[in-house]
Amino acid sequence: MASRTTTHLCILLISGFSAALCAQQPPARGNFTPHASAAHGARLIALTFDDGPKPYVLMGTRSGMGVPSASLLDLLDREQVKATFFVMGWRLSKNADQMCRKLDGGVCREAAEEEHRRGHEIENHTYGHGDFRLMEKRYGGAWILNDIDRASRMIQGITGVKPAYLRPPDWDIWPALQKKIEARGYRVMTKSHAAQPALRDVDSEDYFCVGHDLSKCPKPSDYDYVLRTIVQRERHGVYDHILAFHELPQTVEMLSRLIPELKKRGYRFVLLRAYMAEVQSYP
Ligand SMILES: [Zn+2]
């Protein structure tokens, strides 16, 4: 299989934190194990979104650069779907207001408050979105744990609830660090094939479908790619999926077609905490 490396998120991130920090990661491969959901007949999807909050995508305005977007929150309301947002903590700080207004068409923290008000979950995607390997080399492991806790404090200030899930930037993690993060009370989201398929993130690769270089954007479309991936998982008896998207205008457009299609195929959309509880209750 041709290598499909993820060079990706750097180009999407407007913070000075991450521009040079994006890790390469090998592509996901087959290697499925049987799963009990087929026997249960449940078809669950946890929709998740990384790298926000981005007001223009959530509220359907224009970015500071003039990029238009339909409102993701309005779409979710119309479809009566609740989702889980893995946000970057720095965006919730008052210091980010000016940059958010300039680049993302509004105050990021207010967009997060709106997510919470409309019944969505907010979880932890670290404070600065720094590459863990680079951060550890540069500042040490304690710095990473502090960065995660710092994001949690910002999130808890909005939701009143401590995040329970941590998705590492670019999914880059190793066992020793994972254990330390788990010891602090987080479950670490993963694409690793060590996890059973239903508990493994499905990478939508939507980040390949923005910007000038679309050469890695799945063909014929990302919509088709996500559906294809789900069908492939179904063939292996997996009917529960954690779908990982990003807050991007293209993703909102894709989901306006994908959500109705998945509903037609019998899927029920639930928050990540409910998803985990249900999937892990299978015998
Ligand atoms: Zn990210």
Boltz pocket constraint, residues with backbone or C-beta under 6 A from the ligand:
constraints:
  - pocket:
      binder: B
      contacts: [[A, 9], [A, 50], [A, 51], [A, 125], [A, 129], [A, 168], [A, 169], [A, 170]]
      max_distance: 6.0
